[in-house]
Amino acid sequence: LERRTLAGCIVRAPMPSSDSRLWASHVMTAMSFAFVAGYVDVCSVSKWKVFVTMMSGNVIFMGRVMFGSDPSKGQPHDLMYYVIVIFCFIGGSFLWGLVER
C-alpha cells in the first residue's frame, strides 16, 4: 500500500483505525452479555418465579408476598424463599470479591 509522489517520496496509505474496531468489539461483547443475562432471567422467572441476575425484581416479588399480592398467579412462594435467594446472591458476590483479591 505504498505509492510514490511526483517528488519521489514514498507515501503509505493510512491504516484502518484500531480504536473503532476495539470499540465495536467491546459493544458486541456487552450486547452479548446483556442478551445472555436477559435470556437467563426470562427462563428462571418462567420456571422458578425468581430472577437470577436482577435482585430488584426479587425485592419487588418479596414485597408483593409480604403485602398479600400474588406475584406468581396462584403459586406464591414464601417470604423466606425470596430472602434466601437475595442473601445467596449477596453471599456469592462477597465470595467472588474475596476470590478476586
Secondary structure, DSSP 4 states (H G I P E B T S, - for coil): -EEE-TTS-EEEPPPPPHHHHHHHHHHHHHHHHHHHHHHHHHHHHHHHSS-SS-HHHHHHHHHHHHTT--TTTT-PPPHHHHHHHHHHHHHHHHHHHHHH-
